[in-house]
Amino acid sequence: MLVCSGKSTAGRMLADALRYAFFDSDTLVEQAAKKTVAEIFEEAGEEEFRELEKQVIQTLHGYKNCIVATGGGAVLKKLNWSYMQQGVVIWLNGPPSLLARRVVNDGVEARPLVGGGSTFEQTEGDGQYQKTVEKLEGILNERLPLYRNADIEVSLASTSDDDAGLMGAPVHEVVLRMLKKVDARIKEAAQMREGRKDFKIEENKSLTQRLIDLQKGEGTLGNGRDDTKEEE
């Protein structure tokens, strides 16, 4: 869900593995607007982009057997969350230091929220990298409480200490991590459903009397509120 997290590449590979359809919200926004994301930001501003993004997510939320890669800022609109959480939400989590390397490597001009502004774009070398890290840290701090609502968190960090590892784990490894966590999530949900089938009520005098009292409007409900008192 963050800038340069590899969500599009990993999402497409995940969809192929599951034999699901794949959609990229940024791509669909660009097709609808007939402009790139960078152009939308420059000409109309972020709010216009977020509105188009919301419309795309609203359109896709009713689809089944599909993977949708959303931009990291999609979480900023509550309505988007209501749509996204009808499925399984995966947070691709990478430290700003890792994501900054990817942004600088790809070119900051393609990332409006990170590379916007002529002063920033003119910075080169280590200075550009450090500014990118700082920018990403600010974005992450703002969105972190929302990202933590995701059903699954998958790390982008590599287990390798070589130079390649500085750019994070290979895409196939990230996808494998997603598949394992999705599988665990599905099995956990299945166990919960089975557990509900074993639900039993042991009838006794105490329970019977409590239900009778509640029917009469006497006693206290499970939420601790005394329903026999009128609300002020």
FIVEXLO-81704 format. One line per 3 residues: their letters; for each residue y negated, x, z of N, C-alpha, C, O. Coordinates in steps of 0.001 Angstrom, whole numbers. Layout:
! residues N
a	Y X Z Y X Z Y X Z Y X Z ~ ...
END
This chain:
! residues 232
mlv	1204 787 0 0 0 0 -1270 830 0 -2361 264 67 ~ -1172 2113 -71 -2372 2935 -56 -2620 3573 -1415 -1746 3578 -2282 ~ -3814 4106 -1587 -4179 4794 -2820 -3176 5903 -3118 -2844 6707 -2247
csg	-2702 5933 -4352 -1793 6992 -4817 -494 7060 -3997 68 8139 -3811 ~ -33 5934 -3522 1221 5910 -2762 2431 5880 -3685 3566 6016 -3229 ~ 2191 5702 -4982 3302 5635 -5927 3934 4268 -5997 5073 4125 -6443
kst	3190 3245 -5550 3746 1896 -5465 4209 1345 -6810 5215 638 -6881 ~ 3476 1667 -7879 3840 1129 -9197 5145 1740 -9707 6039 1025 -10158 ~ 5243 3056 -9634 6453 3740 -10104 7648 3378 -9238 8719 3049 -9748
agr	7457 3442 -7911 8552 3121 -6997 8926 1648 -7089 10105 1301 -7029 ~ 7931 786 -7234 8203 -647 -7336 9003 -992 -8573 9920 -1813 -8526 ~ 8648 -355 -9687 9380 -611 -10934 10825 -116 -10818 11748 -779 -11290
mla	11017 1038 -10199 12365 1578 -10040 13185 704 -9082 14378 489 -9297 ~ 12537 206 -8029 13215 -681 -7088 13636 -1972 -7788 14749 -2459 -7589 ~ 12751 -2514 -8597 13058 -3742 -9339 14239 -3519 -10283 15109 -4381 -10401
dal	14274 -2377 -10948 15392 -2062 -11845 16702 -1986 -11070 17735 -2474 -11527 ~ 16646 -1364 -9886 17860 -1221 -9079 18392 -2582 -8619 19601 -2791 -8522 ~ 17470 -3494 -8340 17857 -4827 -7860 18024 -5832 -8995 18464 -6962 -8780
rya	17664 -5402 -10214 17675 -6281 -11385 16717 -7449 -11182 17024 -8599 -11496 ~ 15554 -7115 -10651 14478 -8075 -10446 13388 -7849 -11496 13339 -6804 -12145 ~ 12526 -8838 -11647 11333 -8663 -12477 10328 -7823 -11686 10366 -7793 -10456
ffd	9434 -7144 -12398 8428 -6314 -11740 7033 -6679 -12219 6805 -6872 -13414 ~ 6100 -6772 -11274 4704 -7039 -11588 3819 -6068 -10810 4072 -5776 -9642 ~ 2792 -5582 -11469 1792 -4741 -10816 489 -5524 -10799 -46 -5857 -11856
sdt	-27 -5821 -9617 -1218 -6680 -9522 -2433 -6050 -10203 -3229 -6758 -10819 ~ -2582 -4735 -10099 -3716 -4074 -10752 -3654 -4238 -12265 -4667 -4501 -12913 ~ -2462 -4081 -12819 -2285 -4221 -14267 -2620 -5635 -14723 -3262 -5826 -15755
lve	-2180 -6634 -13942 -2450 -8024 -14301 -3939 -8349 -14182 -4472 -9122 -14978 ~ -4605 -7767 -13200 -6053 -7944 -13066 -6765 -7373 -14290 -7676 -7994 -14838 ~ -6337 -6184 -14709 -6947 -5548 -15880 -6728 -6377 -17143 -7619 -6488 -17985
qaa	-5547 -6951 -17267 -5260 -7775 -18436 -6108 -9040 -18444 -6574 -9478 -19496 ~ -6305 -9625 -17261 -7105 -10847 -17167 -8582 -10574 -17430 -9262 -11357 -18093 ~ -9068 -9450 -16900 -10485 -9118 -17038 -10799 -8372 -18322 -11958 -8254 -18722
kkt	-9738 -7865 -18972 -9907 -7026 -20166 -10787 -5809 -19868 -11568 -5357 -20706 ~ -10632 -5300 -18652 -11343 -4109 -18199 -10433 -3349 -17249 -9512 -3921 -16667 ~ -10695 -2059 -17097 -9938 -1287 -16121 -10443 -1614 -14722 -11532 -2163 -14553
vae	-9635 -1268 -13720 -10061 -1494 -12336 -11360 -748 -12056 -12261 -1278 -11407 ~ -11451 483 -12547 -12663 1276 -12340 -13883 597 -12946 -14959 608 -12347 ~ -13728 6 -14129 -14837 -680 -14793 -15248 -1934 -14029 -16434 -2248 -13931
ife	-14257 -2651 -13485 -14572 -3855 -12701 -15386 -3477 -11469 -16377 -4134 -11150 ~ -14969 -2426 -10783 -15695 -1959 -9605 -17123 -1555 -9977 -18078 -1896 -9279 ~ -17250 -835 -11069 -18559 -310 -11467 -19506 -1413 -11924 -20694 -1387 -11601
eag	-18981 -2386 -12677 -19835 -3405 -13276 -20038 -4633 -12386 -21115 -5229 -12377 ~ -19001 -5005 -11644 -19090 -6252 -10865 -18931 -6049 -9362 -19284 -6934 -8583 ~ -18406 -4900 -8944 -18257 -4638 -7521 -16874 -4953 -6993 -16067 -5604 -7657
eee	-16618 -4479 -5787 -15292 -4658 -5190 -14957 -6122 -4945 -13809 -6527 -5133 ~ -15933 -6926 -4529 -15646 -8318 -4196 -15096 -9079 -5396 -14192 -9904 -5255 ~ -15642 -8801 -6576 -15144 -9444 -7792 -13697 -9032 -8056 -12863 -9855 -8435
fre	-13417 -7756 -7852 -12045 -7283 -8038 -11108 -7972 -7058 -10018 -8397 -7439 ~ -11524 -8088 -5791 -10673 -8722 -4781 -10407 -10186 -5116 -9320 -10696 -4846 ~ -11369 -10849 -5689 -11187 -12246 -6069 -10157 -12370 -7191 -9294 -13247 -7157
lek	-10252 -11491 -8177 -9269 -11494 -9262 -7878 -11140 -8730 -6877 -11729 -9140 ~ -7832 -10180 -7820 -6568 -9767 -7216 -5943 -10927 -6461 -4732 -11133 -6528 ~ -6760 -11683 -5745 -6264 -12838 -4988 -5662 -13884 -5927 -4618 -14466 -5630
qvi	-6320 -14115 -7052 -5813 -15087 -8012 -4465 -14659 -8583 -3582 -15491 -8794 ~ -4309 -13365 -8831 -3048 -12842 -9349 -1933 -13029 -8321 -848 -13504 -8656 ~ -2200 -12656 -7079 -1189 -12772 -6022 -829 -14229 -5782 334 -14553 -5537
qtl	-1818 -15105 -5851 -1572 -16538 -5689 -645 -17066 -6791 219 -17907 -6541 ~ -837 -16565 -7997 0 -16981 -9121 1437 -16488 -8968 2385 -17191 -9320 ~ 1588 -15267 -8437 2913 -14645 -8368 3723 -15068 -7146 4943 -14902 -7138
hgy	3084 -15603 -6128 3792 -15775 -4855 4955 -16762 -4938 5877 -16699 -4125 ~ 4920 -17662 -5904 5997 -18630 -6019 7199 -18122 -6800 8224 -18800 -6875 ~ 7078 -16925 -7386 8180 -16371 -8159 9302 -15879 -7236 9048 -15430 -6119
knc	10525 -15970 -7716 11676 -15456 -6980 12276 -14270 -7734 12051 -14087 -8930 ~ 13038 -13478 -6999 13715 -12314 -7590 12735 -11418 -8350 12946 -11092 -9518 ~ 11673 -11032 -7670 10702 -10151 -8300 10123 -9188 -7270 10126 -9466 -6070
iva	9633 -8069 -7749 8927 -7084 -6941 7480 -7066 -7413 7212 -6977 -8611 ~ 6547 -7150 -6467 5125 -7130 -6796 4472 -5941 -6110 4480 -5847 -4883 ~ 3907 -5035 -6895 3174 -3901 -6340 1712 -4299 -6230 1061 -4572 -7239
tgg	1200 -4334 -5015 -196 -4722 -4812 -1036 -3507 -4456 -521 -2493 -3984 ~ -2333 -3626 -4690 -3242 -2579 -4262 -3336 -2545 -2745 -3060 -3538 -2072 ~ -3729 -1390 -2214 -3800 -1239 -769 -4791 -2167 -95 -4648 -2476 1089
gav	-5801 -2618 -840 -6815 -3493 -257 -6451 -4957 -274 -7223 -5785 209 ~ -5292 -5304 -818 -4883 -6712 -878 -4767 -7312 519 -4932 -8518 702 ~ -4484 -6468 1492 -4301 -6955 2862 -5606 -7431 3489 -5582 -8076 4537
lkk	-6732 -7130 2875 -8030 -7463 3461 -8324 -8958 3404 -9174 -9450 4146 ~ -7644 -9669 2550 -7823 -11122 2463 -6641 -11820 3132 -5485 -11605 2767 ~ -6957 -12662 4122 -5901 -13337 4873 -5020 -14201 3983 -3814 -14306 4206
lnw	-5626 -14818 2974 -4841 -15686 2097 -3773 -14893 1363 -2675 -15396 1125 ~ -4092 -13647 1002 -3090 -12797 362 -1894 -12585 1269 -751 -12618 814 ~ -2153 -12366 2557 -1064 -12158 3512 -158 -13382 3572 1065 -13256 3637
sym	-767 -14566 3550 42 -15785 3641 995 -15893 2453 2103 -16413 2585 ~ 559 -15399 1291 1426 -15398 118 2467 -14278 198 3653 -14501 -50 ~ 2012 -13081 544 2889 -11915 563 4022 -12053 1566 5145 -11618 1309
qqg	3725 -12660 2713 4729 -12737 3763 5781 -13806 3522 6656 -14019 4362 ~ 5703 -14479 2383 6802 -15359 2001 7973 -14561 1442 9066 -15084 1227 ~ 7705 -13263 1213 8765 -12345 808 8871 -11241 1842 8454 -11416 2987
vvi	9422 -10116 1450 9527 -8947 2321 8418 -7969 1935 8356 -7513 794 ~ 7547 -7652 2886 6413 -6767 2621 6775 -5344 3032 7166 -5095 4172 ~ 6640 -4416 2089 6964 -3011 2343 5682 -2184 2332 4888 -2260 1394
wln	5495 -1410 3365 4342 -509 3472 4803 907 3139 5608 1485 3870 ~ 4302 1465 2051 4576 2858 1706 3549 3708 2431 2382 3755 2041 ~ 3982 4370 3475 3075 5063 4382 3077 6574 4155 4103 7237 4306
gpp	1929 7096 3795 1785 8540 3622 535 9017 4329 -457 8288 4347 ~ 531 10204 4914 -664 10723 5594 -1781 10992 4587 -1497 11318 3435 ~ -3034 10862 4992 -4161 11118 4087 -4098 12476 3407 -4521 12609 2259
sll	-3577 13489 4096 -3490 14824 3499 -2599 14819 2265 -2907 15473 1268 ~ -1489 14078 2332 -568 13984 1194 -1188 13160 68 -1166 13570 -1092 ~ -1738 12002 413 -2309 11123 -596 -3505 11767 -1284 -3735 11552 -2474
arr	-4276 12568 -523 -5438 13243 -1105 -5012 14238 -2182 -5688 14372 -3201 ~ -3911 14927 -1967 -3418 15869 -2981 -3090 15121 -4273 -3387 15602 -5367 ~ -2479 13949 -4141 -2126 13166 -5321 -3376 12656 -6035 -3447 12672 -7264
vvn	-4357 12205 -5257 -5594 11692 -5859 -6303 12786 -6645 -6693 12583 -7795 ~ -6466 13943 -6017 -7149 15057 -6678 -6368 15510 -7904 -6958 15863 -8925 ~ -5046 15501 -7803 -4211 15910 -8921 -4345 14949 -10104 -4363 15370 -11260
dgv	-4440 13631 -9792 -4553 12617 -10848 -5972 12490 -11385 -6175 12068 -12523 ~ -6967 12863 -10552 -8361 12702 -10946 -9024 11598 -10146 -8614 10440 -10229 ~ -10044 11943 -9372 -10668 10974 -8480 -11397 9870 -9235 -11627 8796 -8678
ear	-11765 10112 -10490 -12545 9115 -11234 -11765 7827 -11459 -12361 6776 -11696 ~ -10434 7897 -11387 -9608 6706 -11599 -9451 5890 -10318 -8830 4828 -10337 ~ -10008 6374 -9202 -9862 5708 -7910 -11236 5300 -7392 -11884 6098 -6714
plv	-11702 4096 -7683 -13061 3678 -7341 -13419 3805 -5863 -14519 4245 -5528 ~ -12504 3428 -4983 -12821 3464 -3562 -12864 4887 -3009 -13473 5141 -1970 ~ -12218 5799 -3707 -12155 7183 -3231 -13117 8080 -3998 -13802 8914 -3405
ggg	-13169 7910 -5313 -13942 8825 -6142 -15275 8302 -6597 -15931 8932 -7426 ~ -15700 7156 -6075 -16974 6594 -6511 -18155 7451 -6094 -18144 8058 -5024 ~ -19168 7498 -6937 -20374 8250 -6595 -20439 9567 -7312 -19476 10333 -7286
stf	-21560 9853 -7960 -21690 11074 -8747 -21614 12323 -7893 -21074 13336 -8337 ~ -22150 12276 -6660 -22132 13454 -5791 -20710 13851 -5460 -20358 15031 -5473 ~ -19889 12841 -5161 -18499 13119 -4821 -17758 13699 -6025 -16981 14644 -5884
eqt	-17996 13140 -7191 -17258 13557 -8371 -17598 14991 -8789 -16792 15668 -9427 ~ -18792 15438 -8424 -19196 16785 -8812 -18623 17852 -7886 -18654 19040 -8209 ~ -18107 17437 -6746 -17503 18381 -5811 -16184 18866 -6379 -15409 18075 -6915
egd	-15925 20150 -6268 -14712 20707 -6847 -13892 21460 -5808 -14364 21749 -4708 ~ -12641 21775 -6187 -11793 22619 -5359 -11497 22031 -3994 -11277 20830 -3840 ~ -11499 22925 -3000 -11162 22518 -1636 -12147 21496 -1092 -11780 20642 -285
gqy	-13398 21580 -1532 -14397 20624 -1064 -14068 19210 -1484 -14224 18273 -701 ~ -13618 19049 -2707 -13229 17729 -3199 -12010 17207 -2442 -11950 16032 -2078 ~ -11054 18079 -2211 -9851 17677 -1475 -10214 17213 -70 -9732 16173 381
qkt	-11061 17973 629 -11425 17632 1997 -12182 16308 2052 -11960 15501 2955 ~ -13074 16084 1093 -13807 14816 1054 -12863 13648 794 -13048 12555 1328 ~ -11851 13894 -29 -10866 12850 -314 -10068 12516 942 -9813 11347 1230
vek	-9675 13544 1685 -8953 13326 2943 -9795 12471 3882 -9297 11509 4466 ~ -11059 12819 4026 -11945 12082 4935 -12112 10629 4496 -12120 9716 5321 ~ -12243 10431 3190 -12384 9076 2667 -11127 8254 2942 -11210 7101 3365
leg	-9973 8851 2700 -8711 8146 2920 -8469 7872 4397 -7901 6838 4748 ~ -8884 8770 5250 -8744 8549 6690 -9549 7325 7119 -9094 6529 7939 ~ -10750 7184 6554 -11579 6032 6872 -10947 4736 6405 -10947 3741 7129
iln	-10404 4749 5187 -9746 3557 4644 -8526 3186 5487 -8317 2016 5806 ~ -7726 4189 5842 -6512 3940 6615 -6843 3390 7999 -6187 2461 8470 ~ -7843 3951 8644 -8225 3481 9976 -8658 2019 9943 -8394 1263 10878
erl	-9319 1633 8868 -9773 247 8731 -8601 -712 8522 -8596 -1823 9052 ~ -7622 -279 7753 -6543 -1186 7355 -5278 -1065 8185 -4385 -1904 8070 ~ -5184 -49 9009 -3950 221 9738 -3421 -982 10521 -2223 -1256 10451
ply	-4266 -1720 11270 -3730 -2880 12002 -3087 -3909 11072 -2148 -4603 11462 ~ -3594 -4006 9845 -3030 -4952 8879 -1736 -4417 8279 -773 -5163 8105 ~ -1715 -3133 7966 -503 -2530 7410 673 -2655 8381 1821 -2801 7962
rna	378 -2599 9656 1446 -2662 10663 2116 -4025 10728 3139 -4181 11395 ~ 1550 -5014 10040 2184 -6329 9974 3287 -6389 8920 3980 -7399 8800 ~ 3448 -5318 8165 4478 -5299 7119 5869 -5419 7732 6094 -5013 8872
die	6785 -5976 6971 8166 -6129 7451 8879 -4788 7531 9701 -4561 8419 ~ 8557 -3902 6594 9247 -2619 6488 8230 -1520 6254 7304 -1684 5459 ~ 8397 -402 6941 7562 780 6715 8434 1899 6157 9468 2235 6734
vsl	8016 2470 5039 8763 3543 4402 7860 4765 4275 6759 4684 3732 ~ 8334 5876 4775 7551 7112 4732 7594 7742 3341 8623 7737 2667 ~ 6441 8285 2931 6361 9007 1663 6534 10507 1856 6590 11259 883
ast	6619 10939 3105 6702 12364 3402 8014 12951 2911 9047 12281 2884 ~ 7949 14209 2528 9136 14910 2057 9797 15653 3211 9135 16059 4167 ~ 11095 15822 3108 11824 16617 4105 11847 18086 3709 12366 18922 4447
sdd	11280 18405 2534 11257 19776 2035 9971 20488 2448 8909 19868 2507 ~ 10064 21776 2731 8906 22570 3129 8321 23374 1972 7361 24120 2167 ~ 8891 23232 754 8378 24011 -367 7106 23373 -934 6636 22354 -427
dag	6562 23976 -1979 5321 23491 -2570 5449 22063 -3097 4514 21269 -2993 ~ 6606 21746 -3658 6829 20394 -4177 6764 19361 -3057 6333 18227 -3264 ~ 7200 19771 -1867 7198 18868 -729 5809 18454 -281 5641 17427 376
lmg	4806 19259 -638 3427 18943 -268 2942 17669 -954 2025 17007 -468 ~ 3556 17332 -2078 3188 16121 -2816 3989 14910 -2361 3836 13817 -2906 ~ 4844 15104 -1362 5630 14001 -832 7036 13955 -1398 7408 14769 -2243
apv	7809 12995 -924 9197 12849 -1357 9259 12396 -2813 8371 11677 -3269 ~ 10291 12804 -3549 10464 12331 -4932 10596 10805 -4949 11030 10199 -3969 ~ 10220 10205 -6058 10234 8744 -6155 11621 8176 -5887 11754 7168 -5192
hev	12660 8814 -6435 14008 8271 -6242 14395 8245 -4767 15126 7358 -4328 ~ 13899 9224 -4003 14203 9260 -2572 13460 8151 -1838 14008 7535 -924 ~ 12219 7896 -2231 11440 6810 -1630 12103 5469 -1904 12190 4618 -1019
vlr	12571 5284 -3136 13234 4030 -3505 14528 3859 -2713 14848 2752 -2279 ~ 15265 4939 -2524 16496 4874 -1737 16186 4469 -297 16920 3684 303 ~ 15104 5003 250 14683 4622 1600 14357 3130 1664 14712 2445 2623
mlk	13680 2642 633 13348 1214 594 14606 361 536 14733 -627 1258 ~ 15534 753 -331 16761 -24 -469 17540 -95 839 18066 -1147 1202 ~ 17610 1028 1539 18341 1059 2808 17686 153 3842 18371 -561 4575
kvd	16356 185 3897 15662 -631 4896 15682 -2110 4537 15764 -2964 5419 ~ 15608 -2414 3250 15717 -3808 2827 17111 -4337 3151 17254 -5463 3627 ~ 18132 -3533 2898 19504 -3922 3198 19672 -4185 4694 20292 -5172 5090
ari	19118 -3303 5517 19202 -3482 6971 18485 -4743 7400 18944 -5458 8291 ~ 17356 -5015 6763 16563 -6208 7095 17342 -7474 6751 17359 -8426 7532 ~ 17983 -7488 5591 18759 -8651 5171 19927 -8897 6121 20205 -10036 6496
kea	20612 -7811 6506 21743 -7955 7422 21293 -8449 8790 21973 -9256 9423 ~ 20141 -7959 9242 19599 -8401 10528 19273 -9892 10492 19559 -10621 11442 ~ 18669 -10341 9383 18339 -11756 9239 19599 -12610 9215 19628 -13706 9773
aqm	20651 -12093 8556 21913 -12832 8484 22545 -12970 9868 23088 -14022 10204 ~ 22472 -11911 10665 23009 -11954 12022 22256 -12955 12881 22846 -13649 13710 ~ 20947 -13021 12674 20150 -13985 13440 20532 -15414 13076 20623 -16283 13942
reg	20755 -15649 11773 21154 -16996 11354 22507 -17370 11940 22707 -18506 12368 ~ 23438 -16420 11962 24748 -16684 12548 24636 -16949 14036 25343 -17791 14590 ~ 23729 -16209 14678 23541 -16386 16114 23046 -17774 16464 23402 -18328 17504
rkd	22229 -18331 15594 21701 -19675 15854 22810 -20723 15800 22731 -21755 16466 ~ 23840 -20451 15005 24943 -21405 14910 25714 -21507 16215 26369 -22515 16481 ~ 25634 -20456 17030 26364 -20435 18296 25547 -21030 19438 25969 -20993 20594
fki	24386 -21573 19115 23518 -22141 20150 24214 -23315 20838 24730 -24218 20179 ~ 24220 -23290 22164 24866 -24353 22935 23944 -24788 24072 23166 -23999 24609 ~ 24057 -26046 24413 23332 -26579 25571 24356 -26995 26614 25186 -27875 26383
een	24277 -26344 27759 25181 -26687 28861 24531 -27805 29679 23550 -27594 30391 ~ 25106 -28987 29553 24516 -30125 30260 24831 -30043 31747 25972 -29785 32129 ~ 23829 -30260 32581 24020 -30327 34030 22989 -31275 34609 22090 -31732 33903
ksl	23114 -31565 35865 22231 -32542 36504 20779 -32078 36494 19861 -32876 36302 ~ 20585 -30790 36702 19229 -30251 36738 18533 -30431 35394 17379 -30856 35345 ~ 19231 -30107 34298 18663 -30245 32967 18415 -31709 32640 17371 -32062 32090
tqr	19379 -32561 32979 19234 -33988 32704 18021 -34563 33430 17232 -35308 32847 ~ 17881 -34214 34695 16760 -34729 35471 15422 -34214 34921 14429 -34942 34896 ~ 15413 -32953 34481 14181 -32375 33921 13749 -33124 32661 12564 -33400 32477
lid	14711 -33453 31795 14400 -34186 30574 13898 -35594 30895 12999 -36113 30233 ~ 14496 -36204 31924 14043 -37538 32337 12604 -37471 32844 11784 -38334 32533 ~ 12308 -36428 33634 10955 -36258 34170 9942 -36047 33052 8829 -36572 33100
lqk	10342 -35268 32040 9441 -34999 30915 9179 -36265 30112 8072 -36493 29624 ~ 10229 -37094 29983 10064 -38347 29257 9080 -39260 29985 8324 -39997 29352 ~ 9093 -39207 31297 8193 -40026 32101 6786 -39426 32171 5845 -40056 32656
geg	6671 -38196 31675 5367 -37538 31752 5175 -36798 33052 4044 -36516 33449 ~ 6260 -36482 33716 6189 -35770 34976 6693 -34346 34782 7484 -34075 33878 ~ 6239 -33458 35620 6737 -32088 35581 5933 -31230 34621 4949 -31682 34035
tlg	6370 -29971 34469 5670 -28979 33658 6535 -28546 32498 7729 -28297 32659 ~ 5932 -28459 31333 6675 -28015 30156 6870 -26512 30182 6334 -25820 31048 ~ 7649 -26005 29218 7971 -24592 29175 6780 -23681 28990 6864 -22489 29285
ngr	5640 -24228 28494 4486 -23372 28295 3641 -23218 29553 2589 -22579 29534 ~ 4114 -23812 30644 3419 -23632 31909 2277 -24606 32113 1590 -24529 33132 ~ 2044 -25536 31168 932 -26464 31282 1425 -27753 31888 2469 -28265 31483
ddt	723 -28274 32820 1086 -29523 33456 557 -30665 32606 -648 -30920 32601 ~ 1430 -31356 31888 995 -32410 30971 635 -33701 31701 149 -34644 31076 ~ 864 -33760 33011 511 -34969 33741 -981 -35011 34051 -1506 -36049 34453
kee	-1677 -33860 33860 -3115 -33811 34100 -3845 -34054 32797 -3418 -33586 31741 ~ -4931 -34776 32868 -5709 -34999 31686 -6471 -33736 31321 -6966 -33022 32192 ~ -6560 -33468 30015 -7305 -32298 29597 -8784 -32518 29801 -9322 -33601 29572
e	-9427 -31435 30246 -10867 -31532 30490 -11625 -31444 29179 -12855 -31506 29172
END
